[in-house]
Amino acid sequence: MSEHVSIWSVPDAKAKLSELLRRARKGESQVIGTQDPCVVLSMAEFNELRRKAGEVHLGHWLVENTPRGLDFEVPERSSGRRNLFEAD
């Protein structure tokens, strides 16, 4: 990420959206607002930050963190429940 970060007001960012995007694409991250500020950066920088942070896709996380080796009782198939797929 670039050393140069400028802070813009929300009205300035709205008025200069094209300039804001051009700068972000060049690697000049833009901070917008002073109270609860947000940052605009290029998709390339965003993806690099995600990669560095080790962000894991939810599906991968679920597979990696699913409990294993737990015993559980499978209910009997003849529990008297009606088969919803049988013709009446």
N, C-alpha and C positions, 0 to 999 in steps of 0.2 A: 504494500500500500504506500501511497505517496506521502512525503513529508508535508506537502502543502495542503492544508485543509482550510477552506474559507467557510465562514458562517453567514448564511443569508436569512433574512426575515422571510416569513411565509409569503407575504405579498410580493417580495422581490423574486422568490422562486417561481411563483405563479406567472409573473410577468415575463420571466426569462427562462421558461422551461427548456427551450431548445439549447440555450447556452449552458444550462445546468446539466443536461444530458451529454453535451459535447465534452464538457470538462470531466464528467465522471468517466466517460469512455477513454479519456486521455490519462486516467489514473489520478485525477484531482478530486478526491472525495469531497462531497459537499454536505455540510451540516446545515439543516434547516430548522430555524426556531431556536429560542433560548430557553423557554420553559418546556420541558419534556421534548428535547430536540430529537430529530431523526437524521439519518445519514443516507445519502444517495451515493452509490458506488456502482461500478460496472459489474455486469454479470460475471465476467472473468475473475474479478477480485472477490466477489461474493462466493463463487465456487471454490476458489483457493482457500478462503477463510473456512468454509465448511469442511474442506478436505483436511486442513490443518487441525481443526477442532475434532476430527474423527467422527463426524456425524454419521450415524448408522441409520439405514432405511428401517422403518418400523417392522417390516416383514423379517429382516435379518435379526433384529433385536428379539422379536418374539420367538424365533427358532432357537436362538442362542440362549434365551433365558427361560425356556419352558422347563418346568420341573420334570425330571426323569427318574425312573426307578420307583415311582410311587405305586403301591398296590391299590387297586380299587375293584369293587365288586360290580360285575356286569349284570344288569337285571335280566331275569328270565324272559325269554321271548314269548312264553305262554302265560303272560300275565293277565289274560282275559280282556286285553284291549281289542277294540274293533279295528280291523284292517281298513284304513281309509281308502285304499286303492281297490278293494273288492267291489264288484258290482252288487247292488242291492237286489 
